[in-house]
Amino acid sequence: METIDVEKIAYFDNAATTFPKPDEVYSFMDSFYRNCGVNVGRGQYKLAATASTLVSETRELLLALNHCPEKKVVFCPTATEALNIVLRGVALHSGSNVYVSPFEHNAVMRTLHHMSEKDNFNVITLAFNKKLFAYDIEKIRYQFSDNPPSLVIISHASNVCGILAPIAEIFEMAKHYKSITVVDMCQTMGLIDTNLNTTFIDYAVFAGHKTLYAPFGVAGFISAADSELRPLLFGGTGINSASRTLPETVPERFEVGSLNIVAIAGLNASLKWLQSIGIENIFTKEKRNHQVLLELLQQFSNIRIVPEKTEINSIGVVSCEFDGYSSDSIGQILSDKGVAVRTGLHCAPDAHRTLGTFPNGTVRFGLSYFNSDEDFEILNNALVYIYKNS
């Protein structure tokens, strides 16, 4: 295949998907798929056994990353499917109270909306102090007391402004009411060192293609082995094929059809890369890039960072508005100048309602371990151009 000639792009759309991936991911995916691209759990021959070993090892690497070796990993094609399996698998009924953060993605909110039309449960937003730009723990305590939670789901970090949620505090309170707890770690797994070896967190959802630096096509959730979720999908699992019912064991109960072995190979390689670099070093590098970006944006009087309080506990995701321009217009100008960003509502309209940027949305910069000084130089030149021509 011919090499595609692409000019240098300053890539700041890492909140959508990290790019580039480590070289180890590209090379191992290609090598493994060429030499062992067969189905998992569907044969006794050596290639099938090798593929199964890779999948088992990848599960173990994910559990080790999150300090929870006794839990189980369920693989799905996307985090959206994983969230659907978890949310739609919980037994909710009329009058149940489901709590969400003010920053949830449509993968959560649209799923809950669809479910609530049938099951008639209550969806309640966790108390949030917009002035301090922080979760209001005391008010949440009162919310739980007045309307006991059946399910609490929280985005660990907002995909719009990067704010981190105090999941341990909130989930510990929720467990006093025997609530089911779910954390969406699509923006944090592989970046924030999180201990999932706790009874406070029932389900942790991940997306391989974001902060795990893996390819598209592999995502899932981590749960206890005794999960009682109702299955969403039905079909072949490679075991107990004579039975009309799905296996009771996790992950087999939720992994129907053929696993994406090439994507899992990529995740396997990315997890080993994360292990070799060290998650704390990746976080430190992103924090450095985050500070560089904030200082750069603050030099321009025509740019307003959202929220204006930038000292919040957050990851490297920054939203902003440009005086006199829509976010889409700025996105096109930046693209013309060799800068990749994301514009609009980022599939999280409630986050923009909280930020006061609905319905126009924002220009979003998402950082990664691989952003370089050259990227910031290209961005600076583009921002100077916009400022001078405004």
JOJORA-V686849 format. One record per residue. N is the residue number from 1. RES is the residue in one letter. PSI is psi in whole degrees, 0 to 359 (NA if undefined). OMEGA is omega in radians with two decimals (* if undefined). D_FIRST is the distance of its C-alpha to the first C-alpha in whole Angstrom. Layout:
N,RES,PSI,OMEGA,D_FIRST
N,RES,PSI,OMEGA,D_FIRST
This chain:
1,M,141,3.14,0
2,E,146,3.06,4
3,T,131,3.13,6
4,I,126,-3.12,9
5,D,105,-3.13,12
6,V,128,3.12,15
7,E,159,-3.13,18
8,K,125,3.09,21
9,I,132,3.00,22
10,A,104,-2.96,25
11,Y,113,3.12,24
12,F,36,3.10,28
13,D,35,-3.06,27
14,N,342,3.07,27
15,A,337,3.06,30
16,A,310,3.00,27
17,T,136,3.10,25
18,T,137,3.14,24
19,F,132,0.03,21
20,P,175,2.99,20
21,K,162,3.03,20
22,P,145,3.13,21
23,D,326,-3.13,18
24,E,328,-3.13,20
25,V,312,-3.13,19
26,Y,313,-3.05,15
27,S,319,-3.10,16
28,F,322,3.09,18
29,M,313,-3.12,17
30,D,313,-3.10,14
31,S,313,-3.09,16
32,F,318,-3.08,19
33,Y,324,3.10,17
34,R,325,-3.00,16
35,N,342,-3.07,19
36,C,38,-3.09,21
37,G,63,-3.10,20
38,V,175,-3.09,23
39,N,151,-3.13,26
40,V,135,3.05,29
41,G,18,-3.09,32
42,R,13,-3.14,32
43,G,159,-3.13,32
44,Q,359,-3.09,34
45,Y,167,-2.97,32
46,K,320,-3.14,30
47,L,318,3.12,27
48,A,321,3.12,29
49,A,321,3.11,31
50,T,317,3.11,28
51,A,318,3.12,27
52,S,322,3.11,30
53,T,319,3.11,31
54,L,316,-3.13,28
55,V,316,3.13,29
56,S,318,3.13,33
57,E,321,3.14,32
58,T,320,3.06,30
59,R,314,-3.12,33
60,E,321,3.11,35
61,L,320,3.10,33
62,L,317,3.13,34
63,L,321,3.10,37
64,A,319,3.12,38
65,L,326,-3.07,36
66,N,13,3.00,39
67,H,36,-3.08,42
68,C,63,-3.02,42
69,P,341,-3.10,42
70,E,353,-3.13,44
71,K,181,-3.08,42
72,K,148,3.08,39
73,V,128,3.03,36
74,V,123,3.11,35
75,F,140,3.07,31
76,C,163,3.10,30
77,P,327,-3.10,27
78,T,159,3.05,28
79,A,331,3.09,31
80,T,317,3.09,33
81,E,320,3.11,33
82,A,316,3.12,35
83,L,322,3.09,37
84,N,318,3.12,38
85,I,314,-3.10,39
86,V,307,-3.04,41
87,L,317,-3.11,43
88,R,349,3.11,43
89,G,348,3.13,44
90,V,140,3.14,47
91,A,94,3.07,50
92,L,156,-3.12,52
93,H,174,3.13,55
94,S,127,-3.13,57
95,G,349,3.07,58
96,S,149,3.12,55
97,N,117,3.12,54
98,V,121,-3.13,51
99,Y,138,3.10,50
100,V,160,3.03,47
101,S,167,3.09,46
102,P,4,-2.99,46
103,F,22,-3.01,42
104,E,147,3.09,41
105,H,158,3.10,38
106,N,339,3.07,38
107,A,331,3.06,36
108,V,308,-2.97,40
109,M,321,3.12,42
110,R,325,3.10,41
111,T,313,3.12,41
112,L,321,3.11,44
113,H,314,3.12,45
114,H,315,-3.12,44
115,M,319,-3.05,46
116,S,335,3.10,49
117,E,332,3.13,50
118,K,314,-2.98,51
119,D,348,3.01,52
120,N,44,3.06,54
121,F,170,-3.10,53
122,N,133,3.03,54
123,V,119,-3.03,51
124,I,134,3.12,52
125,T,131,3.11,51
126,L,140,-3.11,51
127,A,136,-3.08,54
128,F,130,3.13,52
129,N,105,-3.08,54
130,K,330,-3.14,52
131,K,314,3.11,55
132,L,346,-3.04,54
133,F,63,-3.12,50
134,A,153,3.05,51
135,Y,137,-3.12,51
136,D,93,-3.02,55
137,I,319,-3.11,56
138,E,318,3.11,59
139,K,324,3.09,59
140,I,321,3.10,56
141,R,316,3.11,59
142,Y,322,3.09,61
143,Q,313,-3.13,59
144,F,323,-3.14,58
145,S,318,-3.11,62
146,D,321,-3.11,63
147,N,86,-3.03,60
148,P,134,-3.08,59
149,P,139,2.97,55
150,S,326,-3.13,53
151,L,136,3.05,50
152,V,124,3.08,48
153,I,131,-3.06,45
154,I,134,2.94,44
155,S,120,-3.13,40
156,H,319,3.05,40
157,A,138,3.13,39
158,S,136,3.08,39
159,N,1,3.14,35
160,V,314,-3.10,37
161,C,357,3.02,39
162,G,357,-3.08,39
163,I,136,3.12,42
164,L,139,3.12,43
165,A,143,3.08,45
166,P,72,-2.98,48
167,I,324,-3.11,47
168,A,314,-3.13,49
169,E,313,-3.07,52
170,I,316,-3.11,52
171,F,325,3.10,50
172,E,318,3.07,53
173,M,318,-3.11,56
174,A,326,-3.09,54
175,K,342,3.03,55
176,H,339,3.13,58
177,Y,14,3.14,58
178,K,32,3.13,56
179,S,150,2.94,53
180,I,138,-3.09,49
181,T,136,-3.10,47
182,V,130,3.06,43
183,V,129,3.06,41
184,D,107,-3.08,38
185,M,25,-3.10,36
186,C,328,-3.11,33
187,Q,0,-3.00,33
188,T,334,-3.09,35
189,M,124,-3.04,34
190,G,349,-3.14,32
191,L,312,3.12,34
192,I,121,3.14,38
193,D,107,-3.03,39
194,T,130,-3.14,41
195,N,108,3.11,43
196,L,6,3.11,43
197,N,63,-3.07,46
198,T,152,3.09,48
199,T,355,-3.13,50
200,F,338,-3.10,50
201,I,115,-3.13,46
202,D,318,-3.07,46
203,Y,133,3.07,42
204,A,118,-3.08,39
205,V,140,-3.13,36
206,F,157,3.05,33
207,A,120,-3.07,29
208,G,326,-2.97,26
209,H,0,3.14,24
210,K,245,-3.01,27
211,T,359,2.99,29
212,L,353,3.07,28
213,Y,31,3.08,24
214,A,178,-3.13,23
215,P,174,2.93,20
216,F,158,3.00,21
217,G,357,3.07,23
218,V,126,3.13,25
219,A,195,3.08,29
220,G,201,3.10,32
221,F,157,3.09,36
222,I,132,-3.12,38
223,S,174,3.02,42
224,A,159,-3.10,45
225,A,338,-3.08,45
226,D,29,3.13,47
227,S,135,-3.14,46
228,E,19,3.11,48
229,L,142,2.99,45
230,R,138,3.14,45
231,P,148,3.11,42
232,L,320,-3.10,40
233,L,152,-3.14,37
234,F,148,-3.14,38
235,G,199,-3.10,37
236,G,141,3.11,36
237,T,353,-3.12,36
238,G,352,3.09,35
239,I,156,3.13,39
240,N,42,-3.02,42
241,S,340,-3.14,41
242,A,342,-3.09,44
243,S,145,3.07,46
244,R,346,-3.10,45
245,T,155,3.11,45
246,L,156,3.03,43
247,P,155,3.12,43
248,E,346,-3.03,45
249,T,154,3.05,43
250,V,130,0.28,41
251,P,355,-2.98,38
252,E,329,-3.10,38
253,R,336,-3.04,40
254,F,355,-3.11,37
255,E,80,3.12,34
256,V,149,-3.10,34
257,G,187,-3.06,31
258,S,131,3.08,28
259,L,150,3.13,27
260,N,88,-2.99,23
261,I,326,-3.13,23
262,V,323,3.09,19
263,A,321,3.11,21
264,I,325,3.05,24
265,A,319,3.09,22
266,G,319,3.10,21
267,L,320,3.09,24
268,N,314,-3.13,26
269,A,321,-3.12,24
270,S,323,3.12,25
271,L,322,3.08,28
272,K,326,3.06,28
273,W,315,3.09,27
274,L,318,-3.14,30
275,Q,320,-3.10,32
276,S,322,3.12,31
277,I,320,-3.09,32
278,G,121,-3.08,35
279,I,327,3.14,35
280,E,328,3.11,38
281,N,324,3.08,36
282,I,317,3.13,33
283,F,317,3.14,36
284,T,318,-3.14,38
285,K,317,3.14,34
286,E,321,3.11,34
287,K,322,3.09,38
288,R,314,3.11,38
289,N,324,3.11,35
290,H,314,-3.13,37
291,Q,320,3.10,40
292,V,316,-3.13,38
293,L,313,-3.13,37
294,L,315,-3.13,40
295,E,325,3.11,42
296,L,311,-3.11,40
297,L,324,-3.10,40
298,Q,349,3.11,44
299,Q,346,-3.02,44
300,F,121,-3.09,44
301,S,344,3.13,47
302,N,4,-3.12,45
303,I,131,3.06,43
304,R,118,3.09,44
305,I,138,-3.10,43
306,V,121,-0.03,44
307,P,161,-3.14,46
308,E,335,3.08,48
309,K,99,-3.03,49
310,T,359,-3.12,46
311,E,20,-3.12,47
312,I,157,3.07,47
313,N,106,-2.99,45
314,S,169,3.01,41
315,I,183,-3.04,38
316,G,60,3.04,35
317,V,121,-3.05,35
318,V,128,3.06,37
319,S,147,3.10,38
320,C,165,3.07,40
321,E,148,3.13,41
322,F,129,-3.14,41
323,D,128,3.00,45
324,G,2,-3.10,45
325,Y,146,2.97,41
326,S,160,3.13,39
327,S,323,3.14,37
328,D,322,3.12,34
329,S,317,3.12,35
330,I,321,3.11,35
331,G,320,3.13,31
332,Q,318,3.12,30
333,I,315,3.13,32
334,L,320,3.10,30
335,S,317,3.13,27
336,D,334,-3.14,27
337,K,11,3.04,28
338,G,25,-3.14,25
339,V,129,3.13,27
340,A,121,3.07,26
341,V,179,3.04,29
342,R,141,-3.11,30
343,T,164,3.08,33
344,G,219,-3.04,35
345,L,352,3.03,37
346,H,32,3.13,34
347,C,24,-3.13,35
348,A,66,-3.06,38
349,P,326,-3.14,41
350,D,327,3.08,44
351,A,320,3.14,43
352,H,329,3.03,43
353,R,320,3.11,46
354,T,321,-3.10,47
355,L,347,-3.08,46
356,G,23,-3.11,48
357,T,13,3.08,44
358,F,139,0.11,44
359,P,4,-3.02,43
360,N,332,-3.13,41
361,G,190,-3.05,39
362,T,170,2.92,38
363,V,121,-3.06,35
364,R,130,3.03,34
365,F,124,3.09,32
366,G,126,-3.03,31
367,L,163,3.08,31
368,S,178,3.10,29
369,Y,331,-3.00,29
370,F,359,3.06,26
371,N,136,-3.01,28
372,S,169,3.06,29
373,D,326,3.11,31
374,E,322,3.09,29
375,D,315,-3.11,28
376,F,330,3.07,32
377,E,317,3.10,32
378,I,317,3.12,30
379,L,315,3.14,32
380,N,315,3.13,35
381,N,321,3.13,34
382,A,319,3.14,33
383,L,323,3.07,36
384,V,318,3.12,39
385,Y,314,-3.14,37
386,I,316,-3.12,38
387,Y,314,-3.09,42
388,K,336,-3.09,43
389,N,12,3.13,42
390,S,NA,*,43
